[in-house]
């Protein structure tokens, strides 16, 4: 059974920015399709069916040990898996400065559940 999942405010803001950029660049149809792909990746993570990796092993050994990512299109879905839920911290573009962006992520607080 999938775990409940939620987006942090940072993840929600990134999703909005991604959708806005995609609408401006490729149009509303593509933006809707890509947003659904990102949400589907979150569902797959919650279901335990997404291939994910430990950020420490791949990006920086000094990152928190529970920080993970899964690839979704041109983005990485960065998350923490807790005992009772998945917390999606952010959506980071594959061309971004991943070590810096990951280091800036902080513990989520009071965001919406899915």
Legacy VTK file of the C-alpha trace (Angstrom):
# vtk DataFile Version 3.0
C-alpha trace
ASCII
DATASET POLYDATA
POINTS 114 float
0.000 0.000 0.000
1.391 3.431 -0.917
2.366 5.818 1.821
0.737 9.235 1.953
2.922 11.923 0.449
3.124 15.676 0.608
4.908 18.566 -1.025
6.808 21.172 0.930
6.151 24.804 0.072
9.436 24.825 -1.844
8.305 21.815 -3.914
4.938 23.465 -4.627
6.693 26.665 -5.719
9.043 24.708 -7.974
6.138 22.820 -9.532
4.418 26.136 -10.309
7.634 27.565 -11.778
8.162 24.461 -13.906
4.588 24.643 -15.194
4.893 28.376 -15.949
8.146 27.928 -17.842
6.807 24.927 -19.758
3.637 26.833 -20.763
5.720 29.760 -22.017
8.170 27.503 -23.860
6.086 24.563 -25.107
2.445 25.493 -24.476
-0.276 24.516 -22.006
-0.784 20.973 -23.271
2.863 20.057 -22.738
2.895 21.829 -19.353
-0.088 19.788 -18.156
1.493 16.548 -19.392
4.836 17.292 -17.723
3.205 18.306 -14.460
1.289 15.019 -14.471
4.573 13.169 -15.068
6.110 14.853 -12.018
3.060 14.066 -9.867
3.080 10.475 -11.150
6.715 10.231 -10.045
5.650 11.323 -6.551
2.948 8.631 -6.544
5.493 6.029 -7.675
7.869 7.073 -4.906
5.037 6.743 -2.366
4.130 3.322 -3.782
7.744 2.181 -3.542
7.958 1.518 -7.291
10.206 4.415 -8.341
13.925 3.859 -8.757
15.543 6.220 -6.277
19.051 6.837 -5.057
20.747 8.137 -1.952
21.875 11.751 -2.499
24.905 11.221 -0.267
26.308 8.434 -2.388
25.696 10.168 -5.702
26.090 13.893 -4.986
27.756 14.688 -1.642
28.631 12.419 1.304
27.948 15.290 3.736
24.222 15.489 2.894
21.648 14.095 5.349
21.513 10.310 5.144
17.761 10.158 4.495
17.822 12.510 1.486
16.925 10.651 -1.733
16.072 11.497 -5.325
14.286 9.935 -8.275
14.518 11.077 -11.874
11.391 12.412 -13.598
11.965 13.799 -17.077
14.525 16.586 -16.832
14.021 16.929 -13.073
15.004 15.166 -9.901
12.292 14.652 -7.301
14.108 15.135 -3.991
12.425 13.519 -1.010
12.680 12.027 2.437
10.978 8.763 3.280
9.668 8.721 6.822
8.013 5.743 8.517
4.504 7.042 7.829
4.888 9.318 4.788
6.967 10.619 1.913
7.946 14.287 2.009
8.815 15.749 -1.398
11.275 18.535 -0.660
11.777 19.938 -4.150
11.935 19.367 -7.890
15.423 20.221 -9.168
16.358 20.532 -12.826
19.081 18.164 -13.946
21.222 21.108 -15.096
21.052 22.936 -11.767
23.911 23.053 -9.273
22.732 19.933 -7.445
25.267 19.918 -4.585
24.475 23.543 -3.694
20.702 23.153 -4.121
20.615 19.951 -2.068
22.709 21.503 0.692
20.163 24.343 0.941
17.186 22.052 1.511
15.969 22.127 5.084
13.529 20.040 7.096
9.959 20.585 5.873
7.226 21.968 8.084
3.443 22.238 7.865
2.719 21.566 4.218
-0.095 19.883 2.387
-0.757 16.141 2.341
-1.791 14.016 -0.666
LINES 1 115
114 0 1 2 3 4 5 6 7 8 9 10 11 12 13 14 15 16 17 18 19 20 21 22 23 24 25 26 27 28 29 30 31 32 33 34 35 36 37 38 39 40 41 42 43 44 45 46 47 48 49 50 51 52 53 54 55 56 57 58 59 60 61 62 63 64 65 66 67 68 69 70 71 72 73 74 75 76 77 78 79 80 81 82 83 84 85 86 87 88 89 90 91 92 93 94 95 96 97 98 99 100 101 102 103 104 105 106 107 108 109 110 111 112 113
